[in-house]
Amino acid sequence: TGTIPMPSGGLTLYAKWVDTYTVAYNPNGGTGTAPTDDTRYASGQTVTAAAAPAGLTAPTDKKFDGWNTQADGSGTDVAAGGTIK
């Protein structure tokens, strides 16, 4: 980032690469189609979690209450439309 001085002998710039990650949504017992996100995110980049999925039907006697990093709900909660960083 920023400005660097141009050396008198020229300058070679090299590509810099960072690992990227994806976010996948699992219906976790619901029926229908879970949201998809084809974006590749860099570590530390802010991600907005999918909103309440219109195409997903909750299991009997359940209602959608956001996302969690573990299927049994013991992980980190992420609200629908909430941010992940």
PyMOL Python script that loads the backbone (N, CA, C, O; Angstrom):
from pymol import cmd

cmd.read_pdbstr("""\
ATOM      1  N   THR A   1       0.844  -1.182   0.000  1.00  0.00           N
ATOM      2  CA  THR A   1       0.000   0.000   0.000  1.00  0.00           C
ATOM      3  C   THR A   1       0.879   1.232   0.000  1.00  0.00           C
ATOM      4  O   THR A   1       2.014   1.196   0.475  1.00  0.00           O
ATOM      5  N   GLY A   2       0.369   2.288  -0.517  1.00  0.00           N
ATOM      6  CA  GLY A   2       1.104   3.544  -0.508  1.00  0.00           C
ATOM      7  C   GLY A   2       1.941   3.744  -1.750  1.00  0.00           C
ATOM      8  O   GLY A   2       1.822   3.014  -2.734  1.00  0.00           O
ATOM      9  N   THR A   3       2.787   4.747  -1.679  1.00  0.00           N
ATOM     10  CA  THR A   3       3.649   5.132  -2.793  1.00  0.00           C
ATOM     11  C   THR A   3       5.088   4.780  -2.463  1.00  0.00           C
ATOM     12  O   THR A   3       5.559   5.018  -1.351  1.00  0.00           O
ATOM     13  N   ILE A   4       5.781   4.211  -3.440  1.00  0.00           N
ATOM     14  CA  ILE A   4       7.205   3.936  -3.254  1.00  0.00           C
ATOM     15  C   ILE A   4       7.977   4.746  -4.282  1.00  0.00           C
ATOM     16  O   ILE A   4       7.459   5.021  -5.364  1.00  0.00           O
ATOM     17  N   PRO A   5       9.213   5.136  -3.963  1.00  0.00           N
ATOM     18  CA  PRO A   5       9.997   5.898  -4.933  1.00  0.00           C
ATOM     19  C   PRO A   5      10.448   4.999  -6.089  1.00  0.00           C
ATOM     20  O   PRO A   5      10.751   3.823  -5.886  1.00  0.00           O
ATOM     21  N   MET A   6      10.489   5.554  -7.287  1.00  0.00           N
ATOM     22  CA  MET A   6      10.940   4.815  -8.464  1.00  0.00           C
ATOM     23  C   MET A   6      12.465   4.839  -8.484  1.00  0.00           C
ATOM     24  O   MET A   6      13.068   5.908  -8.578  1.00  0.00           O
ATOM     25  N   PRO A   7      13.093   3.659  -8.395  1.00  0.00           N
ATOM     26  CA  PRO A   7      14.554   3.637  -8.449  1.00  0.00           C
ATOM     27  C   PRO A   7      15.050   3.945  -9.862  1.00  0.00           C
ATOM     28  O   PRO A   7      14.344   3.707 -10.843  1.00  0.00           O
ATOM     29  N   SER A   8      16.259   4.470  -9.953  1.00  0.00           N
ATOM     30  CA  SER A   8      16.796   4.859 -11.261  1.00  0.00           C
ATOM     31  C   SER A   8      17.058   3.657 -12.157  1.00  0.00           C
ATOM     32  O   SER A   8      17.102   3.804 -13.378  1.00  0.00           O
ATOM     33  N   GLY A   9      17.234   2.473 -11.582  1.00  0.00           N
ATOM     34  CA  GLY A   9      17.531   1.285 -12.381  1.00  0.00           C
ATOM     35  C   GLY A   9      16.305   0.496 -12.800  1.00  0.00           C
ATOM     36  O   GLY A   9      16.440  -0.600 -13.343  1.00  0.00           O
ATOM     37  N   GLY A  10      15.104   1.029 -12.562  1.00  0.00           N
ATOM     38  CA  GLY A  10      13.881   0.303 -12.906  1.00  0.00           C
ATOM     39  C   GLY A  10      13.358  -0.473 -11.705  1.00  0.00           C
ATOM     40  O   GLY A  10      13.960  -0.476 -10.631  1.00  0.00           O
ATOM     41  N   LEU A  11      12.252  -1.110 -11.910  1.00  0.00           N
ATOM     42  CA  LEU A  11      11.576  -1.769 -10.801  1.00  0.00           C
ATOM     43  C   LEU A  11      10.813  -2.981 -11.318  1.00  0.00           C
ATOM     44  O   LEU A  11      10.144  -2.900 -12.348  1.00  0.00           O
ATOM     45  N   THR A  12      10.907  -4.084 -10.622  1.00  0.00           N
ATOM     46  CA  THR A  12      10.110  -5.270 -10.930  1.00  0.00           C
ATOM     47  C   THR A  12       9.140  -5.486  -9.780  1.00  0.00           C
ATOM     48  O   THR A  12       9.547  -5.518  -8.619  1.00  0.00           O
ATOM     49  N   LEU A  13       7.863  -5.635 -10.095  1.00  0.00           N
ATOM     50  CA  LEU A  13       6.846  -5.910  -9.084  1.00  0.00           C
ATOM     51  C   LEU A  13       6.364  -7.343  -9.262  1.00  0.00           C
ATOM     52  O   LEU A  13       6.127  -7.792 -10.384  1.00  0.00           O
ATOM     53  N   TYR A  14       6.223  -8.045  -8.171  1.00  0.00           N
ATOM     54  CA  TYR A  14       5.806  -9.434  -8.192  1.00  0.00           C
ATOM     55  C   TYR A  14       4.393  -9.569  -7.642  1.00  0.00           C
ATOM     56  O   TYR A  14       4.007  -8.864  -6.709  1.00  0.00           O
ATOM     57  N   ALA A  15       3.642 -10.464  -8.220  1.00  0.00           N
ATOM     58  CA  ALA A  15       2.282 -10.723  -7.736  1.00  0.00           C
ATOM     59  C   ALA A  15       2.349 -11.245  -6.306  1.00  0.00           C
ATOM     60  O   ALA A  15       3.255 -11.996  -5.946  1.00  0.00           O
ATOM     61  N   LYS A  16       1.395 -10.842  -5.516  1.00  0.00           N
ATOM     62  CA  LYS A  16       1.276 -11.308  -4.133  1.00  0.00           C
ATOM     63  C   LYS A  16      -0.045 -12.064  -4.028  1.00  0.00           C
ATOM     64  O   LYS A  16      -1.082 -11.568  -4.470  1.00  0.00           O
ATOM     65  N   TRP A  17      -0.013 -13.244  -3.455  1.00  0.00           N
ATOM     66  CA  TRP A  17      -1.194 -14.097  -3.399  1.00  0.00           C
ATOM     67  C   TRP A  17      -1.592 -14.353  -1.952  1.00  0.00           C
ATOM     68  O   TRP A  17      -0.735 -14.464  -1.075  1.00  0.00           O
ATOM     69  N   VAL A  18      -2.881 -14.445  -1.710  1.00  0.00           N
ATOM     70  CA  VAL A  18      -3.389 -14.806  -0.383  1.00  0.00           C
ATOM     71  C   VAL A  18      -4.353 -15.977  -0.532  1.00  0.00           C
ATOM     72  O   VAL A  18      -5.013 -16.126  -1.560  1.00  0.00           O
ATOM     73  N   ASP A  19      -4.426 -16.795   0.496  1.00  0.00           N
ATOM     74  CA  ASP A  19      -5.386 -17.899   0.497  1.00  0.00           C
ATOM     75  C   ASP A  19      -6.804 -17.344   0.536  1.00  0.00           C
ATOM     76  O   ASP A  19      -7.053 -16.287   1.116  1.00  0.00           O
ATOM     77  N   THR A  20      -7.722 -18.062  -0.081  1.00  0.00           N
ATOM     78  CA  THR A  20      -9.126 -17.664  -0.049  1.00  0.00           C
ATOM     79  C   THR A  20      -9.964 -18.802   0.517  1.00  0.00           C
ATOM     80  O   THR A  20      -9.550 -19.962   0.527  1.00  0.00           O
ATOM     81  N   TYR A  21     -11.143 -18.440   0.983  1.00  0.00           N
ATOM     82  CA  TYR A  21     -12.026 -19.389   1.647  1.00  0.00           C
ATOM     83  C   TYR A  21     -13.452 -19.189   1.148  1.00  0.00           C
ATOM     84  O   TYR A  21     -13.793 -18.133   0.616  1.00  0.00           O
ATOM     85  N   THR A  22     -14.274 -20.210   1.326  1.00  0.00           N
ATOM     86  CA  THR A  22     -15.680 -20.113   0.932  1.00  0.00           C
ATOM     87  C   THR A  22     -16.576 -20.259   2.161  1.00  0.00           C
ATOM     88  O   THR A  22     -16.141 -20.736   3.209  1.00  0.00           O
ATOM     89  N   VAL A  23     -17.813 -19.847   2.016  1.00  0.00           N
ATOM     90  CA  VAL A  23     -18.831 -20.038   3.045  1.00  0.00           C
ATOM     91  C   VAL A  23     -19.895 -20.949   2.445  1.00  0.00           C
ATOM     92  O   VAL A  23     -20.447 -20.655   1.385  1.00  0.00           O
ATOM     93  N   ALA A  24     -20.176 -22.048   3.123  1.00  0.00           N
ATOM     94  CA  ALA A  24     -21.205 -22.984   2.664  1.00  0.00           C
ATOM     95  C   ALA A  24     -22.345 -22.991   3.679  1.00  0.00           C
ATOM     96  O   ALA A  24     -22.121 -22.848   4.881  1.00  0.00           O
ATOM     97  N   TYR A  25     -23.543 -23.155   3.191  1.00  0.00           N
ATOM     98  CA  TYR A  25     -24.729 -23.207   4.051  1.00  0.00           C
ATOM     99  C   TYR A  25     -25.319 -24.610   3.989  1.00  0.00           C
ATOM    100  O   TYR A  25     -25.488 -25.170   2.906  1.00  0.00           O
ATOM    101  N   ASN A  26     -25.630 -25.174   5.147  1.00  0.00           N
ATOM    102  CA  ASN A  26     -26.172 -26.522   5.249  1.00  0.00           C
ATOM    103  C   ASN A  26     -27.577 -26.430   5.831  1.00  0.00           C
ATOM    104  O   ASN A  26     -27.766 -25.779   6.859  1.00  0.00           O
ATOM    105  N   PRO A  27     -28.573 -27.066   5.203  1.00  0.00           N
ATOM    106  CA  PRO A  27     -29.944 -26.962   5.703  1.00  0.00           C
ATOM    107  C   PRO A  27     -30.159 -27.647   7.049  1.00  0.00           C
ATOM    108  O   PRO A  27     -31.170 -27.396   7.704  1.00  0.00           O
ATOM    109  N   ASN A  28     -29.238 -28.501   7.476  1.00  0.00           N
ATOM    110  CA  ASN A  28     -29.241 -29.086   8.820  1.00  0.00           C
ATOM    111  C   ASN A  28     -30.602 -29.660   9.227  1.00  0.00           C
ATOM    112  O   ASN A  28     -31.131 -29.337  10.290  1.00  0.00           O
ATOM    113  N   GLY A  29     -31.149 -30.503   8.375  1.00  0.00           N
ATOM    114  CA  GLY A  29     -32.431 -31.135   8.683  1.00  0.00           C
ATOM    115  C   GLY A  29     -33.620 -30.469   8.026  1.00  0.00           C
ATOM    116  O   GLY A  29     -34.703 -31.050   7.968  1.00  0.00           O
ATOM    117  N   GLY A  30     -33.434 -29.255   7.529  1.00  0.00           N
ATOM    118  CA  GLY A  30     -34.497 -28.583   6.790  1.00  0.00           C
ATOM    119  C   GLY A  30     -34.598 -29.171   5.394  1.00  0.00           C
ATOM    120  O   GLY A  30     -33.685 -29.862   4.942  1.00  0.00           O
ATOM    121  N   THR A  31     -35.690 -28.905   4.715  1.00  0.00           N
ATOM    122  CA  THR A  31     -35.846 -29.389   3.349  1.00  0.00           C
ATOM    123  C   THR A  31     -35.897 -28.204   2.403  1.00  0.00           C
ATOM    124  O   THR A  31     -36.305 -27.104   2.778  1.00  0.00           O
ATOM    125  N   GLY A  32     -35.478 -28.444   1.182  1.00  0.00           N
ATOM    126  CA  GLY A  32     -35.436 -27.378   0.193  1.00  0.00           C
ATOM    127  C   GLY A  32     -33.993 -27.012  -0.107  1.00  0.00           C
ATOM    128  O   GLY A  32     -33.072 -27.792   0.139  1.00  0.00           O
ATOM    129  N   THR A  33     -33.815 -25.832  -0.632  1.00  0.00           N
ATOM    130  CA  THR A  33     -32.503 -25.399  -1.078  1.00  0.00           C
ATOM    131  C   THR A  33     -31.898 -24.386  -0.119  1.00  0.00           C
ATOM    132  O   THR A  33     -32.487 -23.338   0.144  1.00  0.00           O
ATOM    133  N   ALA A  34     -30.729 -24.702   0.395  1.00  0.00           N
ATOM    134  CA  ALA A  34     -29.999 -23.762   1.242  1.00  0.00           C
ATOM    135  C   ALA A  34     -29.374 -22.687   0.355  1.00  0.00           C
ATOM    136  O   ALA A  34     -29.137 -22.930  -0.829  1.00  0.00           O
ATOM    137  N   PRO A  35     -29.105 -21.512   0.903  1.00  0.00           N
ATOM    138  CA  PRO A  35     -28.456 -20.462   0.115  1.00  0.00           C
ATOM    139  C   PRO A  35     -27.088 -20.927  -0.387  1.00  0.00           C
ATOM    140  O   PRO A  35     -26.463 -21.808   0.204  1.00  0.00           O
ATOM    141  N   THR A  36     -26.646 -20.331  -1.466  1.00  0.00           N
ATOM    142  CA  THR A  36     -25.305 -20.606  -1.984  1.00  0.00           C
ATOM    143  C   THR A  36     -24.519 -19.307  -2.035  1.00  0.00           C
ATOM    144  O   THR A  36     -25.093 -18.228  -2.179  1.00  0.00           O
ATOM    145  N   ASP A  37     -23.223 -19.415  -1.917  1.00  0.00           N
ATOM    146  CA  ASP A  37     -22.326 -18.261  -1.987  1.00  0.00           C
ATOM    147  C   ASP A  37     -21.076 -18.713  -2.721  1.00  0.00           C
ATOM    148  O   ASP A  37     -20.271 -19.468  -2.175  1.00  0.00           O
ATOM    149  N   ASP A  38     -20.910 -18.257  -3.953  1.00  0.00           N
ATOM    150  CA  ASP A  38     -19.777 -18.660  -4.776  1.00  0.00           C
ATOM    151  C   ASP A  38     -18.569 -17.746  -4.617  1.00  0.00           C
ATOM    152  O   ASP A  38     -17.552 -17.945  -5.282  1.00  0.00           O
ATOM    153  N   THR A  39     -18.668 -16.755  -3.751  1.00  0.00           N
ATOM    154  CA  THR A  39     -17.571 -15.809  -3.550  1.00  0.00           C
ATOM    155  C   THR A  39     -16.420 -16.483  -2.815  1.00  0.00           C
ATOM    156  O   THR A  39     -16.641 -17.300  -1.921  1.00  0.00           O
ATOM    157  N   ARG A  40     -15.200 -16.142  -3.191  1.00  0.00           N
ATOM    158  CA  ARG A  40     -14.013 -16.602  -2.469  1.00  0.00           C
ATOM    159  C   ARG A  40     -13.532 -15.420  -1.639  1.00  0.00           C
ATOM    160  O   ARG A  40     -13.231 -14.356  -2.180  1.00  0.00           O
ATOM    161  N   TYR A  41     -13.461 -15.607  -0.336  1.00  0.00           N
ATOM    162  CA  TYR A  41     -13.116 -14.542   0.599  1.00  0.00           C
ATOM    163  C   TYR A  41     -11.692 -14.711   1.111  1.00  0.00           C
ATOM    164  O   TYR A  41     -11.234 -15.831   1.339  1.00  0.00           O
ATOM    165  N   ALA A  42     -10.995 -13.594   1.288  1.00  0.00           N
ATOM    166  CA  ALA A  42      -9.670 -13.611   1.907  1.00  0.00           C
ATOM    167  C   ALA A  42      -9.847 -13.627   3.420  1.00  0.00           C
ATOM    168  O   ALA A  42     -10.847 -13.130   3.938  1.00  0.00           O
ATOM    169  N   SER A  43      -8.886 -14.193   4.120  1.00  0.00           N
ATOM    170  CA  SER A  43      -8.926 -14.219   5.582  1.00  0.00           C
ATOM    171  C   SER A  43      -9.049 -12.796   6.109  1.00  0.00           C
ATOM    172  O   SER A  43      -8.333 -11.900   5.664  1.00  0.00           O
ATOM    173  N   GLY A  44      -9.957 -12.593   7.055  1.00  0.00           N
ATOM    174  CA  GLY A  44     -10.157 -11.263   7.625  1.00  0.00           C
ATOM    175  C   GLY A  44     -11.158 -10.407   6.875  1.00  0.00           C
ATOM    176  O   GLY A  44     -11.552  -9.348   7.362  1.00  0.00           O
ATOM    177  N   GLN A  45     -11.576 -10.848   5.696  1.00  0.00           N
ATOM    178  CA  GLN A  45     -12.558 -10.093   4.918  1.00  0.00           C
ATOM    179  C   GLN A  45     -13.939 -10.253   5.553  1.00  0.00           C
ATOM    180  O   GLN A  45     -14.290 -11.341   6.009  1.00  0.00           O
ATOM    181  N   THR A  46     -14.713  -9.184   5.583  1.00  0.00           N
ATOM    182  CA  THR A  46     -16.051  -9.237   6.168  1.00  0.00           C
ATOM    183  C   THR A  46     -17.020  -9.930   5.218  1.00  0.00           C
ATOM    184  O   THR A  46     -17.078  -9.614   4.030  1.00  0.00           O
ATOM    185  N   VAL A  47     -17.777 -10.875   5.758  1.00  0.00           N
ATOM    186  CA  VAL A  47     -18.769 -11.633   5.002  1.00  0.00           C
ATOM    187  C   VAL A  47     -20.131 -11.391   5.651  1.00  0.00           C
ATOM    188  O   VAL A  47     -20.253 -11.421   6.875  1.00  0.00           O
ATOM    189  N   THR A  48     -21.143 -11.153   4.836  1.00  0.00           N
ATOM    190  CA  THR A  48     -22.506 -11.037   5.350  1.00  0.00           C
ATOM    191  C   THR A  48     -23.191 -12.385   5.198  1.00  0.00           C
ATOM    192  O   THR A  48     -23.321 -12.904   4.089  1.00  0.00           O
ATOM    193  N   ALA A  49     -23.628 -12.948   6.317  1.00  0.00           N
ATOM    194  CA  ALA A  49     -24.307 -14.251   6.285  1.00  0.00           C
ATOM    195  C   ALA A  49     -25.630 -14.132   5.537  1.00  0.00           C
ATOM    196  O   ALA A  49     -26.264 -13.077   5.531  1.00  0.00           O
ATOM    197  N   ALA A  50     -26.027 -15.218   4.917  1.00  0.00           N
ATOM    198  CA  ALA A  50     -27.281 -15.234   4.158  1.00  0.00           C
ATOM    199  C   ALA A  50     -28.468 -14.904   5.058  1.00  0.00           C
ATOM    200  O   ALA A  50     -28.490 -15.232   6.244  1.00  0.00           O
ATOM    201  N   ALA A  51     -29.435 -14.255   4.463  1.00  0.00           N
ATOM    202  CA  ALA A  51     -30.686 -13.942   5.165  1.00  0.00           C
ATOM    203  C   ALA A  51     -31.476 -15.226   5.385  1.00  0.00           C
ATOM    204  O   ALA A  51     -31.086 -16.295   4.915  1.00  0.00           O
ATOM    205  N   ALA A  52     -32.574 -15.112   6.093  1.00  0.00           N
ATOM    206  CA  ALA A  52     -33.443 -16.274   6.309  1.00  0.00           C
ATOM    207  C   ALA A  52     -33.796 -16.867   4.949  1.00  0.00           C
ATOM    208  O   ALA A  52     -34.307 -16.153   4.086  1.00  0.00           O
ATOM    209  N   PRO A  53     -33.538 -18.142   4.739  1.00  0.00           N
ATOM    210  CA  PRO A  53     -33.712 -18.755   3.429  1.00  0.00           C
ATOM    211  C   PRO A  53     -35.175 -18.990   3.060  1.00  0.00           C
ATOM    212  O   PRO A  53     -35.866 -19.780   3.704  1.00  0.00           O
ATOM    213  N   ALA A  54     -35.636 -18.309   2.037  1.00  0.00           N
ATOM    214  CA  ALA A  54     -37.025 -18.442   1.588  1.00  0.00           C
ATOM    215  C   ALA A  54     -37.304 -19.834   1.030  1.00  0.00           C
ATOM    216  O   ALA A  54     -38.427 -20.325   1.135  1.00  0.00           O
ATOM    217  N   GLY A  55     -36.294 -20.476   0.438  1.00  0.00           N
ATOM    218  CA  GLY A  55     -36.498 -21.777  -0.191  1.00  0.00           C
ATOM    219  C   GLY A  55     -36.257 -22.953   0.727  1.00  0.00           C
ATOM    220  O   GLY A  55     -36.142 -24.085   0.257  1.00  0.00           O
ATOM    221  N   LEU A  56     -36.179 -22.716   2.019  1.00  0.00           N
ATOM    222  CA  LEU A  56     -35.860 -23.776   2.969  1.00  0.00           C
ATOM    223  C   LEU A  56     -36.999 -23.933   3.969  1.00  0.00           C
ATOM    224  O   LEU A  56     -37.432 -22.956   4.579  1.00  0.00           O
ATOM    225  N   THR A  57     -37.482 -25.150   4.135  1.00  0.00           N
ATOM    226  CA  THR A  57     -38.560 -25.433   5.080  1.00  0.00           C
ATOM    227  C   THR A  57     -37.973 -26.063   6.335  1.00  0.00           C
ATOM    228  O   THR A  57     -37.191 -27.010   6.253  1.00  0.00           O
ATOM    229  N   ALA A  58     -38.352 -25.539   7.491  1.00  0.00           N
ATOM    230  CA  ALA A  58     -37.838 -26.041   8.767  1.00  0.00           C
ATOM    231  C   ALA A  58     -38.393 -27.428   9.078  1.00  0.00           C
ATOM    232  O   ALA A  58     -39.487 -27.777   8.635  1.00  0.00           O
ATOM    233  N   PRO A  59     -37.634 -28.219   9.842  1.00  0.00           N
ATOM    234  CA  PRO A  59     -38.170 -29.500  10.310  1.00  0.00           C
ATOM    235  C   PRO A  59     -39.420 -29.269  11.173  1.00  0.00           C
ATOM    236  O   PRO A  59     -39.644 -28.159  11.655  1.00  0.00           O
ATOM    237  N   THR A  60     -40.215 -30.296  11.364  1.00  0.00           N
ATOM    238  CA  THR A  60     -41.435 -30.208  12.171  1.00  0.00           C
ATOM    239  C   THR A  60     -41.136 -29.628  13.551  1.00  0.00           C
ATOM    240  O   THR A  60     -40.166 -30.017  14.201  1.00  0.00           O
ATOM    241  N   ASP A  61     -41.976 -28.699  13.989  1.00  0.00           N
ATOM    242  CA  ASP A  61     -41.880 -28.055  15.302  1.00  0.00           C
ATOM    243  C   ASP A  61     -40.611 -27.227  15.494  1.00  0.00           C
ATOM    244  O   ASP A  61     -40.182 -27.009  16.627  1.00  0.00           O
ATOM    245  N   LYS A  62     -40.007 -26.764  14.398  1.00  0.00           N
ATOM    246  CA  LYS A  62     -38.806 -25.922  14.478  1.00  0.00           C
ATOM    247  C   LYS A  62     -39.038 -24.657  13.669  1.00  0.00           C
ATOM    248  O   LYS A  62     -39.915 -24.616  12.806  1.00  0.00           O
ATOM    249  N   LYS A  63     -38.242 -23.615  13.952  1.00  0.00           N
ATOM    250  CA  LYS A  63     -38.244 -22.411  13.117  1.00  0.00           C
ATOM    251  C   LYS A  63     -36.807 -21.963  12.930  1.00  0.00           C
ATOM    252  O   LYS A  63     -35.946 -22.236  13.767  1.00  0.00           O
ATOM    253  N   PHE A  64     -36.555 -21.275  11.833  1.00  0.00           N
ATOM    254  CA  PHE A  64     -35.207 -20.806  11.529  1.00  0.00           C
ATOM    255  C   PHE A  64     -34.802 -19.734  12.532  1.00  0.00           C
ATOM    256  O   PHE A  64     -35.551 -18.792  12.788  1.00  0.00           O
ATOM    257  N   ASP A  65     -33.597 -19.891  13.101  1.00  0.00           N
ATOM    258  CA  ASP A  65     -33.106 -18.948  14.103  1.00  0.00           C
ATOM    259  C   ASP A  65     -31.669 -18.531  13.818  1.00  0.00           C
ATOM    260  O   ASP A  65     -30.914 -18.243  14.747  1.00  0.00           O
ATOM    261  N   GLY A  66     -31.284 -18.496  12.553  1.00  0.00           N
ATOM    262  CA  GLY A  66     -29.932 -18.080  12.184  1.00  0.00           C
ATOM    263  C   GLY A  66     -29.058 -19.270  11.826  1.00  0.00           C
ATOM    264  O   GLY A  66     -29.546 -20.372  11.578  1.00  0.00           O
ATOM    265  N   TRP A  67     -27.765 -19.023  11.806  1.00  0.00           N
ATOM    266  CA  TRP A  67     -26.782 -20.026  11.409  1.00  0.00           C
ATOM    267  C   TRP A  67     -25.871 -20.327  12.597  1.00  0.00           C
ATOM    268  O   TRP A  67     -25.785 -19.531  13.532  1.00  0.00           O
ATOM    269  N   ASN A  68     -25.197 -21.466  12.561  1.00  0.00           N
ATOM    270  CA  ASN A  68     -24.245 -21.838  13.597  1.00  0.00           C
ATOM    271  C   ASN A  68     -23.111 -22.595  12.930  1.00  0.00           C
ATOM    272  O   ASN A  68     -23.313 -23.241  11.901  1.00  0.00           O
ATOM    273  N   THR A  69     -21.929 -22.522  13.502  1.00  0.00           N
ATOM    274  CA  THR A  69     -20.769 -23.190  12.914  1.00  0.00           C
ATOM    275  C   THR A  69     -20.734 -24.693  13.176  1.00  0.00           C
ATOM    276  O   THR A  69     -19.883 -25.394  12.629  1.00  0.00           O
ATOM    277  N   GLN A  70     -21.654 -25.199  14.012  1.00  0.00           N
ATOM    278  CA  GLN A  70     -21.734 -26.639  14.293  1.00  0.00           C
ATOM    279  C   GLN A  70     -23.174 -27.116  14.093  1.00  0.00           C
ATOM    280  O   GLN A  70     -24.120 -26.400  14.419  1.00  0.00           O
ATOM    281  N   ALA A  71     -23.334 -28.317  13.561  1.00  0.00           N
ATOM    282  CA  ALA A  71     -24.669 -28.859  13.278  1.00  0.00           C
ATOM    283  C   ALA A  71     -25.531 -28.978  14.534  1.00  0.00           C
ATOM    284  O   ALA A  71     -26.751 -28.838  14.459  1.00  0.00           O
ATOM    285  N   ASP A  72     -24.908 -29.235  15.689  1.00  0.00           N
ATOM    286  CA  ASP A  72     -25.692 -29.402  16.917  1.00  0.00           C
ATOM    287  C   ASP A  72     -25.953 -28.082  17.643  1.00  0.00           C
ATOM    288  O   ASP A  72     -26.521 -28.079  18.736  1.00  0.00           O
ATOM    289  N   GLY A  73     -25.542 -26.959  17.041  1.00  0.00           N
ATOM    290  CA  GLY A  73     -25.790 -25.646  17.631  1.00  0.00           C
ATOM    291  C   GLY A  73     -24.813 -25.249  18.719  1.00  0.00           C
ATOM    292  O   GLY A  73     -24.987 -24.203  19.344  1.00  0.00           O
ATOM    293  N   SER A  74     -23.786 -26.058  18.964  1.00  0.00           N
ATOM    294  CA  SER A  74     -22.831 -25.770  20.037  1.00  0.00           C
ATOM    295  C   SER A  74     -21.709 -24.829  19.614  1.00  0.00           C
ATOM    296  O   SER A  74     -20.876 -24.449  20.437  1.00  0.00           O
ATOM    297  N   GLY A  75     -21.680 -24.450  18.331  1.00  0.00           N
ATOM    298  CA  GLY A  75     -20.619 -23.574  17.830  1.00  0.00           C
ATOM    299  C   GLY A  75     -20.968 -22.108  17.999  1.00  0.00           C
ATOM    300  O   GLY A  75     -21.693 -21.730  18.920  1.00  0.00           O
ATOM    301  N   THR A  76     -20.449 -21.294  17.108  1.00  0.00           N
ATOM    302  CA  THR A  76     -20.678 -19.852  17.138  1.00  0.00           C
ATOM    303  C   THR A  76     -21.935 -19.516  16.355  1.00  0.00           C
ATOM    304  O   THR A  76     -22.079 -19.914  15.199  1.00  0.00           O
ATOM    305  N   ASP A  77     -22.851 -18.777  16.989  1.00  0.00           N
ATOM    306  CA  ASP A  77     -24.063 -18.327  16.307  1.00  0.00           C
ATOM    307  C   ASP A  77     -23.744 -17.171  15.375  1.00  0.00           C
ATOM    308  O   ASP A  77     -22.935 -16.302  15.700  1.00  0.00           O
ATOM    309  N   VAL A  78     -24.385 -17.169  14.215  1.00  0.00           N
ATOM    310  CA  VAL A  78     -24.300 -16.065  13.261  1.00  0.00           C
ATOM    311  C   VAL A  78     -25.730 -15.741  12.851  1.00  0.00           C
ATOM    312  O   VAL A  78     -26.426 -16.595  12.303  1.00  0.00           O
ATOM    313  N   ALA A  79     -26.166 -14.535  13.108  1.00  0.00           N
ATOM    314  CA  ALA A  79     -27.526 -14.130  12.748  1.00  0.00           C
ATOM    315  C   ALA A  79     -27.676 -14.086  11.232  1.00  0.00           C
ATOM    316  O   ALA A  79     -26.711 -13.811  10.519  1.00  0.00           O
ATOM    317  N   ALA A  80     -28.875 -14.355  10.741  1.00  0.00           N
ATOM    318  CA  ALA A  80     -29.159 -14.176   9.319  1.00  0.00           C
ATOM    319  C   ALA A  80     -28.907 -12.713   8.986  1.00  0.00           C
ATOM    320  O   ALA A  80     -29.468 -11.827   9.630  1.00  0.00           O
ATOM    321  N   GLY A  81     -28.075 -12.452   7.994  1.00  0.00           N
ATOM    322  CA  GLY A  81     -27.708 -11.082   7.640  1.00  0.00           C
ATOM    323  C   GLY A  81     -26.615 -10.513   8.524  1.00  0.00           C
ATOM    324  O   GLY A  81     -26.204  -9.368   8.334  1.00  0.00           O
ATOM    325  N   GLY A  82     -26.133 -11.293   9.490  1.00  0.00           N
ATOM    326  CA  GLY A  82     -25.056 -10.850  10.371  1.00  0.00           C
ATOM    327  C   GLY A  82     -23.709 -10.906   9.671  1.00  0.00           C
ATOM    328  O   GLY A  82     -23.605 -11.404   8.550  1.00  0.00           O
ATOM    329  N   THR A  83     -22.695 -10.403  10.323  1.00  0.00           N
ATOM    330  CA  THR A  83     -21.376 -10.370   9.696  1.00  0.00           C
ATOM    331  C   THR A  83     -20.424 -11.373  10.336  1.00  0.00           C
ATOM    332  O   THR A  83     -20.504 -11.685  11.524  1.00  0.00           O
ATOM    333  N   ILE A  84     -19.532 -11.855   9.503  1.00  0.00           N
ATOM    334  CA  ILE A  84     -18.473 -12.779   9.890  1.00  0.00           C
ATOM    335  C   ILE A  84     -17.175 -12.116   9.450  1.00  0.00           C
ATOM    336  O   ILE A  84     -17.088 -11.605   8.333  1.00  0.00           O
ATOM    337  N   LYS A  85     -16.180 -12.120  10.305  1.00  0.00           N
ATOM    338  CA  LYS A  85     -14.895 -11.539   9.903  1.00  0.00           C
ATOM    339  C   LYS A  85     -13.774 -12.398  10.400  1.00  0.00           C
ATOM    340  O   LYS A  85     -12.606 -12.084  10.169  1.00  0.00           O
TER     341      LYS A  85
END
""", "prot")
cmd.dss("prot")
cmd.show_as("cartoon", "prot")
cmd.util.cbc("prot")
cmd.orient("prot")
